[in-house]
């Protein structure tokens, strides 16, 4: 199986971690002839198995499982208490007397990886880090194509040298977390259509363009620029099959010219979302906060409580710069419209 033969339409639904992806969404996209992607990074092996089984009851088409390639951290007690103190203005505003210490900082990537091998999806994609040659070979031996996420050409070359089948060139317009793994995250600021030609020129494997791509004209521009497909996250975040909460959905659909920006206040890693009170109040501590996934785990109960209360000013409202052009509708209908727009461009 080759990358080009996987799906007839050059559109990949971007994985949206945090429970916003659903098996129904992934299957709907794949059934429409694009490639659905399930965000597995925050899921336990048991939940990954369960949701993959659900996808397979809904489609017999190829789909992708997406993971964060990362090590489990071991922060000191002092580091954790310091981070909690930075967050005190936020968690105390919820009426809490303390911020709980998480039972775990992240899922065990090694265990997730073994689950992935056993499940054998058509495609697996990775961000935050890079796999070893041996890991990529194991995936290939299991019949799984491998896609790495990159933010500059050196990262694309690194994935190609280790045997990846394709790379996702993620422009700074992309919503959610940046996939930078070589050099400082804050230096990875190339826009989608600045990054694309550099990566296409650098590697001989397929390049998937991502970041601010919202309609058929955007897709056509990326394809004309040498991309073999595009990945669209924000565009599918408001699809009928997405499981984002009502308050989050409403903020996205009424974003207008409200700014998005990169922040590491929520998770300890740069990520793009709608600017809100949490970002502004925590900005003073931005460069003092612990890295992902420690900060992400510490803020998780805050964000969950805020979501429960509908307090979007304390939620991580991840989305890309094109959010004002997001169109709520069934995922399959969106693909139909995108294909018509590509043909009309």
Secondary structure, DSSP 8 states (H G I E B T S, - for coil): --GGGS-SSSEEE---TTTT--HHHHHHHHHTTSBEEEE-TTS-HHHHHHHHHHHHHH--S-EEEEEE--------HHHHHHHHHHTHHHHHHTT-S-----S-SS--HHHHHHHHHHH--SEEEEESS---HHHHHHHHHTT-EEEEEESSHHHHHHHHHHT-SEEEEE-TT-SEE----SS-GGG----HHHHHHHHHHH-SSEEEEESS--SHHHHHHHHHTT-SEEEESHHHHTSTT----HHHHHHHHT-TT--EEEESTTTSS-EEEE--HHHHHHGGGTTTS--TTHHHHHHHHHHHHHHHHT-GGGS--B--TTGGG---S-HHHHHHHHHHHHHH-
